[in-house]
Amino acid sequence: MHIFYSDQHRAHAGSHEFYRGELVPCFEKPERADHVLAAVQARGIGPVLPPQPFPPDPIARVHSARYLRFLETAWAEWTALGNAGDILPSVWPIRGFRSDVEPVNFMARLGLYSFDSGTPFTAGTWAAARTGADIALTAQAHIAAGHRAAFALSRPPGHHAGADFLGGYCFLNNAAIAAQAWRDQGAERVAILDVDYHHGNGTQSIFYDRADVLFQSIHGDPLTEYPFYLGHADETGSGAGLGFNQNYPLPAGATNEAWFAALATACERIAAYRPAALVVSLGVDTFADDPISKFQLRTPEFHRLGRTLAALQLPTLFIFEGGYAVAEIGDNVAEVLQAFEQTP
């Protein structure tokens, strides 16, 4: 399996985030990707290749023009105001406030495009996120050229980013960008399976009213787990997309049996949908010792996940999302990829 990766991810290295009301060191840090890269190389999974540069068009097919303009210019504007440290928002347009008018004030614009205070914007954020999109698009093109699978090893992650908002450590939605690229290349249907502990709210919102991209997400119950406001089982799509969005929220501490039962149901729906390709938002924060998640999977369960996905017999793009037990994250990702490769 080819792996696409760039050291550019290290340019995004936040110092602190607000987590449950406290200012703490960032959980999402460059070591995450470094550990994954070391683990896959140690197991001989690869080759590891750099991404190709892509024009902005495929990204603009998913994200709004004014949002992309803000991301590209945010750091320069921030430093022009005499600031130097990481940027975190402090005000948001909640219900009843207008979001159609873009404010002039920088912090007001940051709040317009953010949904939490845990996603620091740094000097290298745009470069890292933009390269991450190139990684996803390069991996997608590799599979579209006839290969069975590929792994986009990028950070920051992407599945919490919507068409015009950032949050959950995410700025550009790599899974959505790759899925849309398949559609634009003529694929009639694409499926996205999100196995991160946290609901892929951005991906859901991007495709919620569409029937050409099936979205399946297994995650912690939003009644108690981030991102809280999306991810309930009754969210099944709207308009043309009705019935093409399924969420499988599980309570904190759910058993592995319950998790794999949800996976089996999601895979049945994917198989029945008959997509041209499958995009997997591969978060491994379902690991039992993850510091901000509460599921029970251990390393052998990630091997089982890889085998289960391989059984779908679909061209499959894995995209790196969450996972914050840094010492173990590499082995857990490698187990998924190796099991997928070894399953006929």
Buried (B, 14 or more C-beta within 10 A) or exposed (E): BBBBBBEBBBBBBBEBBBBEEEEEEBBBBBBBBBBBBEBBBEBEBBEBBBBEEBEEEBBEEBBBEEBBEBBBEBBEBBEEEEEEEBBBBEBBBEEEEEEEEBBEEBBBBBBBBBBBBBBBBBBBBBBBBBBBBBBBBBBBBBBBEEBBBBBBBBBBBBBBBBEBBBBBBBBBBBBBBBBBBBBEEEBEBBBBBBBBBBBBBBBBBBBBBBBBBBBBBBBBBBEEBBBBEBBEEEBBBEEEBEEBBBBBBBBEEBEBEBBBBBBEBBBEBBBEBEBBBBBBBBBBBBBBEBEBBBBBBBBEBBBBBBBBBBEBEBBBBBBBBBBBBBEBBBBBBBBBBBBBBEBE
